[in-house]
Amino acid sequence: MDMNEIATLMAMTLGVSWASGINLYAAILALGLAGATGHAALPEELQILQSPLVIGAAALMYCVEFCADKVPGVDTGWDAIHTFIRLPAGALLASGMMAEMGMAAELSAAIVGGSIAAGTHATKAGSRALINTSPEPFSNWTASISEDAAVFVGIWAMINHPWFFLGFLILFIFMMIWLLPKIWRGIRLVWRKIRGKSNEPEALEEPIPDIIQADPAE
C-alpha cells in the first residue's frame, strides 16, 4: 500500500466520522452513490451502502432532516435525538473502513471515529442552539444549507483529494477544540437568561439569622 492509498484510507475513515456527526443521512447517501457509480471503492464491510434500498432510505431520511433542520427549535430537538444515532453510526462506519486491516485497526478506528463524530455533533448542535436565539430564520437556514454542502463537498474531497481533506480535518479539529468551550459558555448564559437569573450573583450566601440570647439576669 503506497502513501496515496494510505492517505485515502485515513481520509475516508476519519471523513465518514466527521460527516456523520454533521448529517449522517447525507454521508450515507453520498458514500452509497459514490460506491454505486464507481467513484469510490468501498471496503467489503461497507458495500451494503451501495444497495438501492439503503440509498433510497438514506435519501428519504435526508429529505426529512433537510426540512426539520430548517425550523428553529425543531432542529435542536432533532439534534438531541440524533445524539444516540450519529455517534455510534460514525464509529461503525469508521470501523468498517478499517475492517480489512485487522481487529486492532478496526477497534482503533471505532474509538477515534466515535470521538470525531461526537465532537462534530456537539459543535453543530451547540452552535445551532445559539443561532436559534436569533428571532429571524435566515441564519438558521444558512447554517443548515452550509452544513449539508460541507458534507457533500467533504465526501467528494476525501475520495478525490485525500491529502487536502486530511489537512482540512486537522484544522477543523483544532478549531473545534477552541470553539466548544465558547459554545458551552454561550449556552449556559442563554439558559440563565431564559430562567431569569442572568442578573443574579454566581453564588448566594445564606442569610445569617439574628440570634438574641436572653440575659440570664432577666
Buried (B, 14 or more C-beta within 10 A) or exposed (E): EEEEEEBBBBBBBBBBBBBBBBBBBBBBBBBBBBBBEEEBEBBEBBBEBBEEEBBEBBBEBBEEBBEBBBBBEEBBEBBEEBEEEBBBBBBBBBBBBBBEBEEEBBEBBBEBBBBBBBBBBBBBBBBBBBBBBEEEEEBBBEBBEEBBEBBBEBBBBBBBBBBEBBEBBEEBBEEBEEBBEEBEEBBEEBEEEEEEEEEEEEEEEEEEEEEEEEEEEE
